Structures are given as C-alpha cells and as structure tokens.
Amino acid sequence: MKMKNYNVLIIGSGPAGLFAAIWLEKLGLDKIAIIDRNPYPAGGLLNDGKLNFDYRVGFDIDELQIDRAAAEKMMQEIKEMFIGFPRCRQVTFIDNNRKLLALADMASEHGAQFIAPEQWHWGTDNGKALVDYLRGYLKKTDFLLNTEAVAIEKSNDNNFRLVCRCNKKQINYNAQVILAAPGRSGAYWFRDIANELNINNNFGPIDVGIRLELNRQFYDFITDSVYDPKFIFTTKRHGDKVRTFCTNPGGRVRVENYGDFQLINGDALFGKKTKNTNFALINTVALTKPLSDTTEFGQSIAKQFFLLGGGKPIVQRIGDFREGRRSSFTTFNSTTRHFEVCKATCNATPGDITLAMPARIVDNLWESLKSLDKIIPGILHPSTLLYAPEIKFFDTHFSTDRYLETNIKGVFVAGDGTGKSRGIVGAAISGIIAAQGIVRRG
C-alpha cells in the first residue's frame, strides 16, 4: 500500500497542535496533517474555555527560552484570534483596578502571592463552536481523525513513518517532521514512544489536591473582579508550594474517567449558571530517588480514592473535616449543621479525604485554606465541599532547544503533555514556537 507523504505530521489536535498548524500555514508551509484518535478535534479546547493572558500563568518563559516581550507579543496575536469568536468574552479587567491592588496587599499580609491576569472565557457549552472557528483558519491542513497513532519509526532517509490504526486497519504515513502535542491524555503513550526513539525525557512535578465547591455568595467578593483568581502559598510547615487553579463562578464539579480511576475537575457553562463556585487547591509534588516516577505516585493516590469511594471520588464537608469525622449520606445535607447552604453538583461518595491523601499534602492544603479564609472570609463555611482527588499530570518533561526540537532531529514537542505548558494560552505559544522552528530548519 502506498503511504501518503507529508512535510509535517502533528500528533494531537488541542491548542498546541492547532496553533502550530495555523502558524505553519502562515509561514508558507504546506502538506501538513493533524492526527487524533478522537472523532472530533480539540483536546483541552473542549473544557471550560478560560484564557489567561499573563506571562506568569500557564507556562514558564525560562522553559520555553523566551523573554517577557516575546511572550507578550505572542499572547497578543493569540488573543486577537480568540476574541474574533463572538462568544469569547472578557471576564477580568486589570487596568486601573484598585480592588486588585488591595487584594494583593491583603494576600501578602497572609503570606500569599496574588495574581490577577487579564482573562477571557467561552464556556464548555461553546467548545465545539470555538474549535470550528479556529479550524476555519486552516486551508491546507488535513485532519486524520478517528486515527490512533501506534508507533513512530525512523526511516532510512532520516524521515519518519507514523504507524496508525483506523477502523481496525493499519495505515502508515511518512513525514519529514513529527510534532508531538499529545495533551495530557496522550502524554504517557508518547513517553513510551520517546523512550523507544531514545528521546531524552525525565519526570517533572505533578499537582495533587482537592476541588472546593461553595455557595458562590462567599466567593463573589473576589470573582466579581477576577474571574479566576490565582493565589500561591508557600507553606510554613513544609515549605511546599500550593496554589488555587481553575476557578468557575456559577460552575459545576465533574468527574473525569481514566479507566481504573477517576479524577475531579470543574467547569462552567456560558449560558447556564449554578448557585455555586468551585476551584482547585493543589500542592506541587516533586520526587527524588528511589521513586522519581511522579506518574506512578499520582496514579496510586487516585486508585486509593477510587477504591475507598466505591468506584467514585470522595467528597467531604468542611464541617466534618474540621471535626475529624467522615461525611456520610445520612447527614450530608443536614440543616442542623447548615450543610444545605451548598448543594453538591457532582455525584461523589461522602467520606474522609484524609484516608487516601498523604498527610504532608493534607497539612499543606489545610494550612493554605486557613490563610485563604483570612483573605476571603466565609470559604470555610461548614457547608463547603472538598472533593478529591484532583491531580494534574504535567509530569513528563522533554529537553529541547530554543525551538522545542528534541535531541532526535526532526522530532518537536509542544503543549501540556510534554511539560511545555499548563493551559490553553501556554500550549498555543509552545505550538507557535515549534512551528517557527520547523520552518526555520528548512
């Protein structure tokens, strides 16, 4: 069977892959294909749809080997594209906002850093329309959907053969360049492939924690000014980093399935709001020898919760947590204990999160929560819900050059799944940088 030849094959159709393809076309390259095992492309673009335009959020300029000016220039170009989508609206305005300065001072008094980025949002219910809008920028790129990449082989002419499976049939594609942007869901598949190709990689940190859900009246004070506020704590007891992440005013908590375990996440719809707000509080965890595999560590925590929750994540009321007792079905909505103030939006198992969460992480989360309650009084109302586990696997890191090319020439990486970003804007920037490098190599 004759194999189709491409200049560039992009693995993954999330923001890193899509923006890489858009920039490759802008820079004059053709014969590009995006391959994805899913029937609809998008990756992280189908989630909540929050954009943070701040060089301190979602990516590391040192990791990407760019300066602040270059980052801000790319962010502006990315923003101009996104805001052309009619349902993408600005939700945080930072110019001359005295309330934000006051919040930063208040956070500093309690040992926290407060970051308020310019933010835009389109909501989970507008995700597919947003992806269709971005795909409209692509005129020369093929989409190979419902097609699972199985292996990458180096051919005799220093090109690459991508072995794929579609409808149970094997299909092969040739390319001069491979750009791996597998996202979080494909990160470990690509790590195995990278090891077979002798691509240098190592274990990076993961984020392990909880998602809080509370009656939005307690958090509207801040989310009325900052849609997704960023608080960063360094704990006194252990010296560890804890941060808030992915705030969803009027949002919902939801479950993500990973086969033999489940994780908690949250989002918000554009057209329908709840009476609650949710956000993650996560502890950054790095490991050294003898166990440096942060993936295995995080998955072991998730599986423990899955076991104790009877096949579901665990949820616990703050009122129960403070008293050292597990939450139970019989008292979960007790009016006597004021638990009715916050109605759960997710079907998790009432229980005790401390049974499955390592003690050091519980210490860090509780210390940070108490500090946050001093900045925004009310979040530790007895009815507030603690869901676990929320784990962010950004832990496979690839050593790359200035243009995100690996030690194997012709293989580039981008996006969250390769340790180059933590969010939509950062993933898009990494895709753009990789595209520039691909064109530069000729």
Secondary structure, DSSP 8 states (H G I E B T S, - for coil): ---EEEEEEEE--SHHHHHHHHHHHHTT---EEEE-SSSS--GGGGS--EEEE-TTSSS-TTTTT--HHHHHHHHHHHHHHHTTSTT-EEEE--TT-HHHHHHHHHHHHTTEEEE--EEEE--GGGHHHHHHHHHTT-SSEEEE-S-EEEEEEE-TTS-EEEEEEETTEEEEEEEEEEEE--TTTTHHHHHHHHHHTT--EEE--EEEEEEEEEEGGGTHHHHTT-SS-EEEEE-TTT--EEEEEEEEET-EEEEEE-SS-EEEEEE--SS---SEEEEEEEEEE---TT---HHHHHHHHHHHHHHHTTSS-EEEEHHHHHTT----TTTTT-TTTTGGGS--SS--EES-GGGTS-HHHHHHHHHHHHHHHHHSTTTT-TT-EEEEEEEE---EEE---TTSB-SSTTEEE-SGGGTS-SSHHHHHHHHHHHHHHHHHT-
